[in-house]
Amino acid sequence: MLLVVDNGSVYTQNLIDFLKEEKIKFEKITPNNFSLDLLDKYEAFILSGRRKNEKKINEINSKIIIHSIKNSKKLLGICYGSEILSLTLGGTIRKLQLPQKGIEEISILTRNDLINNKIMVFESHGFEISKLPNSLISLASSRNCTYEIIQYKGKPIFGTQFHPEMSHDGKNLLIKFCSL
C-alpha cells in the first residue's frame, strides 16, 4: 500500500486524481493527524509539496524519510518533499530570487529507474536544494535547477524538484516509481 502525505500543496488533488485514474492503491493523510506507529503498514510513500513552512510537518516528513531509509521502502518526495529529503540528510536549500513556474526540460545526468530520456515537466517552487548531502546523488538537472531529480544511493528513495503530477512526462515518472 502507498501512503500519500498531503503537506498542503495546491497540486495534491491532481496527484490523488491521477493515482485513482491509474487504479494505484493508496491512502492519503495529513501529517498533523497521523500516527508514526502506522508506518510499517505501508510499502511506499509520496511526500507532496507544501504551501507554508510548519515545524510539525517538517518533523513528520523527516521521520517518514528516516523510516524509508532504514527499511529500504520506496519514497518519492515532490518539490518540498525533495527539499525535506535533502535537509533531513544534511543538505541545504535556498530561497529563489524569483519563483520558478512553468514547463521545463529535464536532462538526465545519471542512469536511473525513473527516466531515460529528456522530459518536459511542470515547475512551481520558490525554494530549491542548494547542496546535496553525500548520501544523495543527482540524477537529472535543467537549465534553472541543478537537482531536478535526486536519489538516495542504492535505495528506491527519490526526490523531484518539479511536480510530476502536472505533466504527461511527469505522470510517466510516477507510474515508473509506483511499479518499482
LINTA-V999790 format. One record per helix or strand. SS is the DSSP state (alpha for helix, beta for strand). FROM is the first residue (numbers start at 0). LEN is the number of residues. Records with the same first field share a line. If there is no record, write none. Layout:
SS: FROM-LEN / FROM-LEN
This chain:
beta: 1-5 / 7-1 / 25-5 / 43-4 / 49-1 / 73-5 / 91-17 / 118-13 / 135-6 / 148-4 / 156-4 / 162-1
alpha: 11-10 / 30-3 / 35-6 / 54-17 / 79-9 / 163-3 / 167-11
